[in-house]
Amino acid sequence: MIGLTELKIKNFLRGNKLIVKQRSDGIGQRIREKRVKLGWTQERLAKVSGYSRIYVLKLENGQVKSPGIKALEKISHCLGVSLEELWK
């Protein structure tokens, strides 16, 4: 069975940290769409996820080119969606 990482994302192992290259069609855009659908501000998502508002802003704008898989898992959990939904 082919996993999500093989189908949707390019993974790179750097030390012990799994890094995910963003897809060109924009995981950040989908994070923004899910956040707005919840009626949340970037500040709210930052507070709930434990990341800074600047990190959320940069992630949504595609300025974080290789977000960690743990960060994406945490943010997707906070938004109430699966990680797979963010990759669709």
C-alpha positions in Angstrom: 0.0 0.0 0.0 1.3 3.4 -0.9 1.2 5.8 2.0 0.3 9.5 2.1 3.9 10.6 2.1 4.7 8.6 -1.0 1.6 10.0 -2.9 1.4 13.6 -1.7 4.6 15.0 -0.2 8.3 14.8 -0.5 10.0 13.8 2.7 13.5 14.5 3.7 15.2 13.1 6.8 17.6 15.6 8.3 19.1 14.2 11.4 16.1 12.8 13.3 13.7 15.5 12.1 11.2 14.7 9.4 10.8 17.8 7.1 8.0 18.1 4.6 8.3 20.2 1.4 5.1 22.1 0.8 3.2 21.2 -2.3 3.1 24.0 -4.9 -0.7 24.1 -4.8 -0.6 25.3 -1.2 -1.1 23.6 2.0 -0.9 27.0 3.6 -3.9 28.1 1.6 -5.9 25.1 2.8 -4.8 25.9 6.4 -6.1 29.4 5.9 -9.4 28.2 4.4 -10.0 25.8 7.3 -9.1 28.5 9.9 -11.4 31.1 8.3 -14.2 28.5 8.0 -13.9 28.1 11.8 -14.1 31.9 12.2 -10.6 31.9 13.8 -8.0 34.6 13.4 -4.3 33.8 12.9 -3.8 34.8 16.6 -6.4 32.3 17.7 -4.8 29.4 15.7 -1.4 30.4 17.1 -2.6 30.4 20.6 -4.4 27.1 20.3 -1.6 25.4 18.5 1.3 26.9 20.6 3.0 28.5 17.6 3.5 32.2 17.0 1.2 34.3 14.9 4.1 35.1 12.7 4.7 31.3 12.1 1.0 30.8 11.2 1.2 33.9 8.9 4.3 32.6 7.1 2.9 29.1 6.9 -0.3 30.3 5.3 1.6 32.5 2.9 3.9 29.7 1.8 6.9 31.3 3.3 7.7 28.2 5.4 9.1 26.0 2.7 9.7 22.9 4.9 7.4 22.8 7.8 7.9 19.9 10.2 5.4 17.1 10.0 4.8 17.5 13.8 3.8 21.1 13.3 1.4 20.2 10.5 -0.1 17.4 12.5 -0.6 19.7 15.5 -2.2 22.5 13.3 -4.4 20.0 11.5 -5.5 18.6 14.9 -6.3 22.1 16.2 -8.4 22.8 13.0 -10.2 19.6 13.5 -9.1 18.1 10.2 -6.9 15.2 9.3 -3.4 15.8 7.8 -4.7 14.1 4.6 -7.4 16.7 4.3 -4.7 19.4 4.2 -2.9 17.6 1.3 -5.9 17.2 -0.9 
